[in-house]
Amino acid sequence: MKKIITITLTLLLLTGCGNKITCKTNKDDIRETYKIKYNNNTITNVETIKTYKFKDKTEFKNFEGIIQYTVKSNSNDKIKSSYKKKNKKYILKQEYNIDNLNDEDLKKFGLSKNKEELVNNLKNNGLTCK
């Protein structure tokens, strides 16, 4: 059994599976993180985490409707969306099923199936990638 696990892990590493890059920005009121998984130069998964911070309680309460609408309208076979709220912050998490996104979807969400293109787009929008 240990041999099978060792062989499987070795094959995954050799075939390029498990390659990841993270892009982030940290502005005063919005923090964005993109967790990108890829194989060779092809994106296999993108997870975004956006944190919205509010100083004003009224703005914080009013924003909940926007977050709820975003989660409801973007939860399907292409995207899993969820959110949490705490301490006048909303944390919106979205995971994109890249295989189910067509070119129109990719454009709509500002994504690409090409790692270099996506990373360059994110860098051009002020994110730092590692």
URMOSUL-V299460 format. One record per pair of residues at least 24 apart in sequence whose C-alpha atoms are under 10 Angstrom apart, sorted by the first residue. I is the first residue (numbers start at 0). J is the second residue. D is the distance in Angstrom with one decimal. If there is no record, write none. Layout:
BEGIN
((I;J;D) (I;J;D))
END
This chain:
BEGIN
((14;38;7.8) (14;39;8.4) (15;39;6.2) (15;40;9.7) (16;43;9.3) (17;43;9.7) (18;42;9.6) (18;43;9.7) (19;43;9.9) (19;44;9.4) (19;45;9.8) (19;129;8.9) (20;45;9.9) (20;114;9.2) (20;118;8.7) (20;128;6.8) (20;129;5.7) (21;45;9.7) (21;46;9.6) (21;47;9.8) (21;118;9.2) (21;126;9.5) (21;127;8.2) (21;128;5.5) (21;129;5.5) (22;47;9.5) (22;118;7.7) (22;121;7.3) (22;122;8.0) (22;125;9.5) (22;126;5.8) (22;127;5.2) (22;128;4.0) (22;129;6.4) (23;47;9.7) (23;48;9.5) (23;49;9.8) (23;121;8.7) (23;122;9.1) (23;125;8.5) (23;126;5.0) (23;127;5.3) (23;128;6.5) (23;129;8.8) (24;49;9.7) (24;121;9.5) (24;122;9.5) (24;124;9.2) (24;125;6.7) (24;126;4.8) (24;127;6.4) (24;128;9.1) (25;49;9.9) (25;50;9.3) (25;125;9.5) (25;126;8.4) (25;127;9.5) (26;50;9.9) (26;51;9.7) (26;52;9.7) (26;125;10.0) (27;51;9.1) (27;52;7.7) (27;53;9.5) (28;52;4.8) (28;53;6.7) (28;54;8.9) (28;88;9.2) (29;53;9.2) (29;88;9.5) (29;89;9.7) (29;90;9.8) (30;90;9.3) (30;126;9.9) (31;90;9.8) (31;91;9.6) (31;126;8.1) (32;92;9.5) (32;126;8.4) (32;127;9.5) (32;128;9.5) (33;92;10.0) (33;93;9.6) (33;94;9.7) (33;118;9.6) (33;121;8.8) (33;126;9.1) (33;127;10.0) (33;128;8.9) (34;94;9.3) (34;128;9.7) (35;114;8.3) (35;117;9.2) (35;118;9.0) (36;114;8.8) (37;112;8.9) (37;113;8.8) (37;114;7.0) (38;114;8.9) (39;113;9.5) (39;114;8.5) (40;112;8.3) (40;113;5.9) (40;114;5.1) (40;115;6.9) (40;116;9.4) (41;97;9.9) (41;111;9.0) (41;112;5.7) (41;113;5.1) (41;114;5.8) (41;115;8.8) (42;97;7.2) (42;98;9.2) (42;110;9.6) (42;111;7.5) (42;112;4.9) (42;113;5.9) (42;114;5.6) (42;115;9.4) (42;117;8.8) (43;95;9.2) (43;96;7.9) (43;97;6.1) (43;98;7.4) (43;112;7.6) (43;113;9.5) (43;114;9.3) (44;94;7.5) (44;95;6.3) (44;96;6.3) (44;97;5.9) (44;98;8.5) (44;112;9.1) (45;78;9.8) (45;93;8.3) (45;94;5.9) (45;95;5.4) (45;96;7.5) (45;97;7.3) (45;110;8.6) (45;111;9.7) (45;112;9.7) (46;78;9.5) (46;79;9.3) (46;80;9.8) (46;92;7.2) (46;93;5.7) (46;94;4.3) (46;95;6.2) (46;96;9.2) (47;80;9.5) (47;91;7.9) (47;92;5.7) (47;93;5.2) (47;94;6.4) (47;95;8.3) (48;80;9.9) (48;81;9.8) (48;82;9.3) (48;90;6.8) (48;91;5.6) (48;92;4.5) (48;93;6.6) (48;94;8.8) (49;82;9.4) (49;89;8.0) (49;90;5.7) (49;91;5.1) (49;92;6.5) (49;93;8.7) (50;82;9.5) (50;83;9.5) (50;84;9.4) (50;88;6.6) (50;89;5.7) (50;90;4.4) (50;91;6.4) (50;92;8.8) (51;84;9.5) (51;87;8.4) (51;88;5.5) (51;89;5.2) (51;90;6.5) (51;91;8.2) (52;84;9.9) (52;85;9.6) (52;86;8.6) (52;87;6.1) (52;88;4.5) (52;89;6.8) (52;90;8.8) (53;86;8.8) (53;87;5.4) (53;88;6.2) (53;89;8.7) (54;86;9.7) (54;87;7.0) (54;88;9.1) (55;87;8.0) (56;86;9.9) (56;87;7.0) (57;87;9.9) (58;87;9.3) (59;84;9.6) (59;86;9.7) (59;87;6.0) (59;88;7.5) (59;89;8.3) (60;87;8.5) (62;88;9.9) (62;89;8.6) (63;88;10.0) (63;89;7.9) (66;90;9.1) (66;91;7.5) (67;91;9.7) (69;93;10.0) (76;100;9.2) (77;101;9.6) (77;104;8.9))
END
